[in-house]
Amino acid sequence: MRILIIPDSFKENLSSTEVAKAIKKGIVNVLPEANIKEIPFSDGGEGALTVLQKYSAGRIVKCKTVNALGESIQANYFLFKEKKTAWIELSQASGLDLIPKEKRDPLIASTYGTGILIKNALERGCNEIILGIGGSATTDGGAGIFEALGGLLIDKNGNHLEKGGVSLKKLYKIIPPKISRKITWKVACDVTNPILGKNGAVNVYSPQKGASEKDIVILNESLTNFVKIIEKNFKRKISNLVGGGAAGGTAAGLNGFFGATLDSGFFILSDLIGLEKEIKDFDLIFTAEGKIDHQSIEGKLTGNIAKIGKKYSIPVIGLTGRLVGDYDELYKSGFSGVFSIQKGPMDLSESLSYSSELLTDITSRVLTFYKGFAN
């Protein structure tokens, strides 16, 4: 039997490579002779650099920068060999997992460090920037990126704004950076949320970045003003942009500032490595992510894998730490089965501590059933 393992990461717990290894161990326990291939993958956010390094011609560039709180760090990005293109992974510099929980502050967190990576790539002659967003600690609409590239954000008194989403409430005037050549901007995005509203960047994502109820009110006011000023200055409508809420509104901000296009991070990556062509040769597929819910079938890796599996009549088994929502919708989208790794009552910290073992166990149990059914 030919079995493909193509998981995403379990955020702030296991990398996609670690998830793949745990699943493989579970397969080998049941089918030691199976032909197994692991492709740890990404939907454009965390883990994309690992995929590119393995499957694309190019190299990793190391760069001194800062994290979302302005602390000095070193981060990586991918420079393609045959074209003047760089893949910048926002989580490398502005990621949530770089900030200890007790220090997280979405009011002042900034994408400035990601802007430093982009600036470095432009200085190396790149004419195209692909920004993979996901796992951000920020809710600043990409303002930090804009500032790192030389753009100025000014209040009505002529003062430069401080970094972070909280200060955007004071935004009055925008002065674009001086970039001497035309740059193609692409944002690799895996969500459909807009920047504003009930399902916007603040209400949906900022609580997991440490935002209190009071912070949520402040950040909504800030991003509302930010959107108003951008739309006035650049004549681009970003308030209802599908996917604009990704990475604390960075997707909408880059569309407003630079005219960036928003594309599926999964499909950008999969096209680069010819993934679909490879998938259709397998008998069974395992995919996984930390949480599988309705968003999984609206652009995330696991949902896209399920759809490709359905296209080629290949069973797709989804494994997850947390299973939420309407199972019927998941099955209609292409999943043959979706299973939580939990074996019984346990708190979150215990589950996180044993997630690798739990993944191995559920894989073996599901495959034992599948093997018996197939026979």
N, C-alpha and C positions, 0 to 999 in steps of 0.2 A: 504493500500500500504506500502511495506517495502522499505525504502529509506536509502541508505548509504551515508554518507558524509565523504570523505577521501581526504582532501586537504593538500598541502604543505603550507609553510609560504609565506607571501608577504614580501620579504627581506627588512629589515630596515623600516618596517611599521607594519605589523600584524604577530603575531605568528600563527602557524597552528591551535592552539586551538582557537584563536580569530577568524580566518577565518571560522572555523567549526561552531562556535556559531552564527556568522552573517548569514551564509547560513541556519542554522536550523531555525532561526527567520523568514526568508523568506518563508521557507516551511510551518511552522506553520500558517503563515498568510493566506495561501491558503488551506492547508490540515491539519487542527488541529488534526485530528484523525489518522494521518499517524504514522506508526511504524518507528521511526527514530533512527539511530545509528550513532554516531560520532566517527571517528577514525582519529584524527589529526596525520599526518604521516610525513615522511621524506624520501628523497632519499639517506640518509647517511650523510648529512651535518647537518645544524642547525635543531634542533628539535629531533634528534635521541635519545638523552638521555631521553627525555620525553616519547617517545614510549617504550623504554626499561624498564624504571622505572614502567610503567603501565602494561606491558605484559610479562616481563622476570623476572626470579628469580635472585635477586642480590641486590646491593645497590649502592647509589651514594657516591662517595668519594670526599671530599672537599680538595683542595690542594693549598698551596700558590705558586704563580708563577708570571710571568710577561706578559704583553700584547706585541703586535708586536713592540712597541717602547721602550720596556724595563721597563715600569712602573709597580710597584708592584700591583698585583690583586689577587683575589682568584677565582679559577675555579674548575669545577667538571668533573669527568669522571665516567663511570659505571663499576663496578666490578661484574662479574657473580659469582653466588653462587656455582654452581656445577662443575665449571671448572676453571682452572687458566688462565682466559681470561679477558682482559679489553677492553672496547670500549672507545676510546679517540676521542672526538669531537674537531677537530682543531679550530673551531670557538669559542670555550669556552675560549681559551687563545690568539689565533692569529687572531681573527675575525675582519673583517672590521667595524662591528657595535660597536666595543669597542673603536674605535678611532674617535673623532670628525672630521668632514669634513675638518676643517681648519688645523688640525694637521697631516693629512694623508700624508705619504711619502713612496712610494713603493721602493725607493732606499735603505732605511735603515731598513724598516720593516723586522722583523725576526720571524721565527717559533720556536725560542729558548724556549719560554714559553710552547709551546706544547711538546717540548722535556722534559721539567721538569715534566710534567704530566706523560709522558711515563716512565721516570726514576723512578718516585714514584711507578708506577704499577709494574715495574720490581723488585723493592726493596721489594714489597709485595709478590713476588714469582710467578708472572705471566709468563707463557711460550708462550702466544699468545697475540699479540697486533692487534686489529682492529682499524684502523685510519679512521674515517669518515671525509672527506674533502669537503669543500664548504664554501663560505662566507669569504674567507681569505683576510687579508690585505697585504699579502706578495707575493713577487716574488723572493724568495731565493732558490728555488729548494729543500727545506727541509734541507738546510745547517744548519740552527739553531737547528733543531732536532738532527742532527748528532753531533753537538758541545755540546749540553746539555747532551748527553749520554757519553761524554768523547772523542769524535773524534776530531782530529786536522786538520784544514785547513790552509795551510802555503803558503806564497808567495816565490818567488825565492831568497829572501834575508833571509829566515828563520824566518820571522815574522808571527805571527798569524793574520789571516784576521779579520777585523772588521765585525760586524754583518750586514746582509742585502745583497740584490742582487747586489748592486753596486760594492762591493768588490770582487765578484766572477771573475771579469775580471783579477784579479791578482793571482788567484789560480794556484799553481804550484805543490804542493805535498799534499797528503792525508794520514793521519795516523788513522786507524780505532780505535774505542773504544774497550776496553777490557771487553767483556761481557762473563761471565764464562760458560754460558750454551746456548743451541740452542733455538732460539726464532723464532716462526712462525709469519711472518708479513703479514698482509692483509690491502690493501687500499680500502675503500669503495668509489667508484668513480661514478659520474653521467654524465660525459662528455667523448667525444671521441677525443678531441683536443690533438695533440702531444705537446711536450715541446717547439719545435722550429718551425720556418717557419711562413708563412702568417696567418695560423690558429692556431698558437702556443700560449703559455701561455702569452707572453708579448703583442703581437698585439691584442689579443682578450680580455684579462681580465685586463691588467694593467691600461687602461684608467679609468675604474670604481673605481680603487684604488687610483686615484689621479695622475697618470702619465701624464706628458706633452709629447709633440712630442720629445723633447730632451731626456727625461727620457726613452722613448721607445727605442731609438737608443742605449743608454747606457746599458739598461737591456738586450736587444737582444745580444749585444756583450758579456755581462757577462755570460748569460746562455749558449751561444755558447761555450765559453771557459770551463765553468763548465761541460758541457756534454762531451767535448773532454777529459778532465782530468779524469772524472769518467770512461769513456769507456776504457781509457788506463790503469787505475789502477785496475778495477774490472772485465774487460773483459765482460761487459754486455752492449748490444746495447740498448741505451735508447732514442736515438734521434728521432726515429719514433714510439715509443711505444704508442699504442692507449690508450688515456686517460692520457698520461704522463704529459700533460699540466695543469692538475687539480691543484688548489690551488697554482698557481704560480710555477708550475713545481715540487711541492712536491711529486706527485705520481711517476714521473720519477726518482727523486732523491732517494726515498726510495727503488725503484726497483734496482737502481744502487748500493747504499750503502749496502743494506741488502738482496737483492733478493726478495723484497716484491711482492706479487701477487696483481693484480688490478682486482677487482670484482665489479659488480653492487651493489651500496649501497642499492638501493631499494630491490633487491632480497635477499641480506644478511639479511636485516631487516624483509622482508616479510616471509622468511623461518623460522626465529627465532620465529615468532608469529603465523605462520600458516594462513597468510592473505588470500591466494587464496581460501582456504577451506571455509572461512567465506564470502567472496565476492559473491560466486555463489548462495547464498540464498536470494539475494535482487532483487527487481523489477526495481529499478532505482538507479543510482549512480551519485552523484555530486562530482567533483574534481575541484581543483583550484590551481593556482600559480600566482605570480606577473606578469610574462610574459609567454605567450604560443607562441612558434614559432617552427621552424624545429628541434631545439635541444630538444624540449619536447618529441618528438617521437624517440629520439636517446639515451634513458637511463634515462630520468627524470621521476619523480613520475607520473605526469599527463598522459604522454604517455603510461607508463606501465599499469596504471589503465585502460586506454582506450583499450589496447590490451587484458587485462584479461576480461573486459566487453564483448568485441567482441567474445572471446572464448566461453563464456557462454550465448551469445545472450541477454545481459543486456544493455539497453541504458545507455550511459555515457555522461553527460553534463559537459563541461569544462567552468569554469569562470575565467576571468583574468583581471588584470589591463591594460594590453597591449597585443593586438593580432597582430601578425606579420607573414607575409609569405603566403604560399600556403595553402589555406583552404582545397583543395581537398586531399592533403597529410594527413592532420589531420583527415579527415573523413575516408579515406582509412585505417588509422591505428586503428580505432575503436571508435572515437568520433561520437556521434549522433548529437551533436551541440556544438559549441564553441562560447562564447559570452563575449564581453568586458563589464566591469561594467560601462563604461562612458555613461552618459545620454545626454551629449552635450558638447560644447566647454568649457574647463576649464584648468587652468594651473596645473602643476605637484603638487605644494604645496597644492592646493585646493583639488585635487584628493586624495592625501595622507591623508589629514585631514578628508575626508568623506568616505574613502574606506570601512569601516565597513557598513555604511548606504547604500552605493552603492551596495555592495554585497547582502545585504538583499533585496534591491529593484529589482535587476536583477533576483535574485532567484525567487521571487514572480511572476515577469512578465513571465519568462520562464516557470515556473511550471503551471501557469494559461493557457498558450497556450498548454502545454503538456497534461494537464488534459482534456482540451476540445478535443484535437486530439485523446486521448486515449479512450474517451467516444464515 
